[in-house]
Amino acid sequence: MSKKDVFRVVTRAEDGSIKIRDFHSAESIFRTHTQIGIDDSSTDLDLRGMPVFRGLIGPIPEGKNIAR
């Protein structure tokens, strides 16, 4: 299994457009979102233990090295 090394945050802007931003570490996401837990039930074992953030759904696997 490969390690997820890109973290993709997909959100919707106020005008309804989709915003996609890639981070190279989960720590970068802490500047804009609050962690409310950790993933402990994903069928993708690389996602287990990753942070869960308030207002975001996920983590979700997207490709071999991307967590969305």
LUMKELO-560249 format. One record per residue (C-alpha): x, y, z. Coordinates in steps of 0.1 Angstrom, whole numbers, plus 5000, padded with zeros to 4 digits. Example, Ala and Ser with C-alpha at 12.3 -4.5 7.8 and 13.67 -1.06 7.14 Angstrom:
REM LUMKELO-560249
512349555078;513749895071;
This chain:
REM LUMKELO-560249
500050005000;501250354992;501250645016;498950935009;501251245005;498851494989;495851625008;493151774985;490552005001;487452054978;485052324989;482352544974;482852924973;480053174981;479253214944;478752834941;482052764922;484152464933;487552544950;490252284950;493452324970;496252074974;498452055005;501551855010;500851785047;497851765069;499352015092;498852295067;495052235069;495052315106;495552685098;491952705083;490052415098;489552265133;490251895139;487351715155;488651355155;490651095135;489550845109;489350495124;486950315101;488150365065;488450065043;491550225028;494150155055;496350445045;493550685056;493150535091;494550775117;494251075095;492551385110;488851465105;488051835102;484852025111;482952125080;484751875057;483751525046;486551275046;489251165044;488350995011;490850814988;491450974955;494150794936;497150614950;498750904968;495851154973;493551185003;490551414997;
